[in-house]
Amino acid sequence: MKKYIYTTFITLLGTITIFAQQFDINADLRARFENRNGYGTLKPDTEKAASFISQRTRLIFDYSFKNIKLRVSPQNVKTWGDVTTTSKTDANSAFHEAYGEIKMDEKFSFKLGRQEINYDDARIFGNVDWTMQARSHDAFLLKFNPNSKNQIHFGLALNANKETNFYENYAVLQYKSLQYLWYHTDFEKLNFSILALNNGMPYLVGTEEKIDYSQTLGSRLVFKNGSLSIDGAAYLQTGKIADKSVSANYFSANINYKASTTFNTSIGFERLSGKDQNDTSTDMKSFNPLYGTNHKFNGYMDYFYVGNHTNSVGLTDVYANLGYEKNKFSAKLTPHYFASAASIYSAGVKQDNYLGTELDLTLGYKMYENVTVDAGFSQMFASSSMAVLKAGNKNAGNNWAFISIKINPNLFSNKVEEKL
């Protein structure tokens, strides 16, 4: 009898569900000094280098209980000195994220509100964390995870200026609406993703707003075997933008090898299609990486696709990485060879496709558990063809340097368990 009671008691304990109520507050404070002397474009002879310090101050509030997750993340972004020392206001404050996520069952959940959207290597969707403000979207996301190896996400967004009683032209310089489907699966040594994005951009015909949709379709493969990893991606863009047909493509491939616990190397290339400058058609043939973390690609001096170079001659980027990491110290050297993917013309004469070579050197030191110091120096060796595209003086030095300090402590953490 005692054995029966004991067994029954243990069985009942096993049926008790434990819910953990979790609340965390984290901080993200970073300050970065930059010296820009030909950053983003070639330096004109009439200009001097710019130096400044920018700062992000962000708090991240995370709450979870049962099937609910909430995140609220206010932030302030500023340049030191952009307001007076006695200023009552600071306009550069906003919510970087403010969303709720509901888990409906073991396979389905949805998420809505201001949120980061990151997929794969962040080439098409990324949070652009290098910039102080970063990127987030007002969106709805439906997640379906049928098992531990497969994920399907469906996202959508519909933007407006404000609440109105009648239709109003959208005045913000971004998409009016978008929908996407992302699928990811994992095998033993291989993972595979597919992305289909429908992007709706508004434009005016007279005073009437119209919306054209372009489609980005593609996939990414990653193979890993011990110290070796190989990845590649291909995307096509089609549809219309501002009543112009879109036909563009993208290809990339990388080989990465970890030679030891401290050294790693990689080589790779990217090709983003462009349009010949003597092409008189109205078709848009230049690939646009849209909402990706573009600073991560094509050199840290941001000559390409960081608020520039769209609807241009495209790009071929051949690069290598040599990385070192030991204890608290890290270093990376990355040379880039840049060439246009389409033809460049000046005064009716075809120019060399070679645009230039960039060298990026970055250093990192983890001072404490939540404090990191990074520094870097980049030099652009531009060609005459780059000067045709960017103007400025290709021999004016054209370099960039930065020093950054990041402080990311956990300020508060509380976990309370409840049994039902």
Rosetta blueprint (number, residue, H / E / L):
1 M L
2 K H
3 K H
4 Y H
5 I H
6 Y H
7 T H
8 T H
9 F H
10 I H
11 T H
12 L H
13 L H
14 G H
15 T H
16 I L
17 T L
18 I E
19 F E
20 A E
21 Q E
22 Q E
23 F E
24 D E
25 I E
26 N E
27 A E
28 D E
29 L E
30 R E
31 A E
32 R E
33 F E
34 E E
35 N E
36 R E
37 N E
38 G L
39 Y L
40 G L
41 T L
42 L L
43 K L
44 P L
45 D L
46 T L
47 E L
48 K L
49 A L
50 A E
51 S E
52 F E
53 I E
54 S E
55 Q E
56 R E
57 T E
58 R E
59 L E
60 I E
61 F E
62 D E
63 Y E
64 S E
65 F E
66 K L
67 N L
68 I E
69 K E
70 L E
71 R E
72 V E
73 S E
74 P E
75 Q E
76 N E
77 V E
78 K E
79 T E
80 W L
81 G L
82 D L
83 V L
84 T L
85 T L
86 T L
87 S L
88 K L
89 T L
90 D L
91 A L
92 N L
93 S E
94 A E
95 F E
96 H E
97 E E
98 A E
99 Y E
100 G E
101 E E
102 I E
103 K E
104 M L
105 D L
106 E L
107 K L
108 F E
109 S E
110 F E
111 K E
112 L E
113 G E
114 R E
115 Q E
116 E L
117 I L
118 N L
119 Y L
120 D L
121 D L
122 A L
123 R L
124 I L
125 F E
126 G L
127 N L
128 V L
129 D L
130 W L
131 T L
132 M L
133 Q L
134 A L
135 R L
136 S L
137 H E
138 D E
139 A E
140 F E
141 L E
142 L E
143 K E
144 F E
145 N E
146 P E
147 N E
148 S L
149 K L
150 N E
151 Q E
152 I E
153 H E
154 F E
155 G E
156 L E
157 A E
158 L E
159 N L
160 A L
161 N L
162 K L
163 E L
164 T L
165 N L
166 F L
167 Y L
168 E L
169 N L
170 Y L
171 A L
172 V L
173 L L
174 Q L
175 Y L
176 K L
177 S E
178 L E
179 Q E
180 Y E
181 L E
182 W E
183 Y E
184 H E
185 T E
186 D E
187 F L
188 E L
189 K L
190 L E
191 N E
192 F E
193 S E
194 I E
195 L E
196 A E
197 L E
198 N E
199 N E
200 G E
201 M E
202 P E
203 Y E
204 L E
205 V E
206 G L
207 T L
208 E E
209 E E
210 K E
211 I E
212 D E
213 Y E
214 S E
215 Q E
216 T E
217 L E
218 G E
219 S E
220 R E
221 L E
222 V E
223 F E
224 K E
225 N E
226 G L
227 S L
228 L E
229 S E
230 I E
231 D E
232 G E
233 A E
234 A E
235 Y E
236 L E
237 Q E
238 T E
239 G E
240 K E
241 I E
242 A L
243 D L
244 K E
245 S E
246 V E
247 S L
248 A E
249 N E
250 Y E
251 F E
252 S E
253 A E
254 N E
255 I E
256 N E
257 Y E
258 K L
259 A L
260 S L
261 T L
262 T L
263 F E
264 N E
265 T E
266 S E
267 I E
268 G E
269 F E
270 E E
271 R E
272 L E
273 S L
274 G L
275 K L
276 D L
277 Q L
278 N L
279 D L
280 T L
281 S L
282 T L
283 D L
284 M E
285 K L
286 S L
287 F L
288 N L
289 P L
290 L L
291 Y E
292 G L
293 T L
294 N H
295 H H
296 K H
297 F L
298 N L
299 G L
300 Y L
301 M L
302 D L
303 Y L
304 F L
305 Y L
306 V L
307 G L
308 N L
309 H L
310 T L
311 N L
312 S L
313 V L
314 G L
315 L E
316 T E
317 D E
318 V E
319 Y E
320 A E
321 N E
322 L E
323 G E
324 Y E
325 E E
326 K E
327 N L
328 K L
329 F E
330 S E
331 A E
332 K E
333 L E
334 T E
335 P E
336 H E
337 Y E
338 F E
339 A E
340 S L
341 A L
342 A L
343 S L
344 I L
345 Y E
346 S E
347 A L
348 G L
349 V E
350 K E
351 Q L
352 D L
353 N L
354 Y E
355 L E
356 G E
357 T E
358 E E
359 L E
360 D E
361 L E
362 T E
363 L E
364 G E
365 Y E
366 K E
367 M E
368 Y E
369 E L
370 N L
371 V E
372 T E
373 V E
374 D E
375 A E
376 G E
377 F E
378 S E
379 Q E
380 M E
381 F E
382 A E
383 S L
384 S H
385 S H
386 M H
387 A H
388 V H
389 L H
390 K H
391 A L
392 G L
393 N L
394 K L
395 N L
396 A L
397 G L
398 N L
399 N E
400 W E
401 A E
402 F E
403 I E
404 S E
405 I E
406 K E
407 I E
408 N L
409 P L
410 N E
411 L E
412 F E
413 S E
414 N E
415 K E
416 V E
417 E E
418 E E
419 K E
420 L L
